[in-house]
């Protein structure tokens, strides 16, 4: 069953955990076979990130 509880919304500013770089979410997509969300960010449109690779900025 698909979960509709993705952590980040389009337009939200988050940071990449590995680098600490601040990025803006362009869109999210549910990856059915992996049962999790992937995100495309404005600063790296050719790369996608999973939720566990991003963290919200407080």
N, C-alpha and C positions, 0 to 999 in steps of 0.2 A: 504494500500500500504506500502511495506517495505521501510524503510529509510536506506540508505547505509552510513549514516553519524555517525558512532560510533566515540567516542571521543578519544579512546586509541587504540594503535597498539601493536601487539606482540613484546616483547622485551623492551617496554617502561617502565621506572621506574616511579611509581606513589605512592601516600600514601593513606592509609586508613584513612578517615576523623575521625572516632571515636577514633582511637588509635594513629594516627600520624605515624604508622609504614610504612617504605618504603618497597615496594614490586615490583616485576617485572611481567608484564602481560605475561602469557603463551599463552592464546588464548581467543578469544571472540566469542560469539554466539548470534544470534538474537532470542529472545523468541517471537514467532509470536503472541501467545494469550495475551501477556502482552505488546506487541509493544515496546520493549526496549531491549537493549543489556545486556548480563551478561558476566562476565569476570572470568577466572580462573587464579590465580596467583601462581607463582613458590613456594613461601614460605608456602602457604596453599592450596595444590592441591585438597583437599577433600571439599573445600568450594568455592562457587561462590559469586561474588559481582555484584551489579548493578552499572551503571554509577554514580548515585547520592551518592553512598557510597565511591567513590574514587575521588581523586583530583590530578591534575598534579603537579609535582614538578618543581618549577621555580628556 
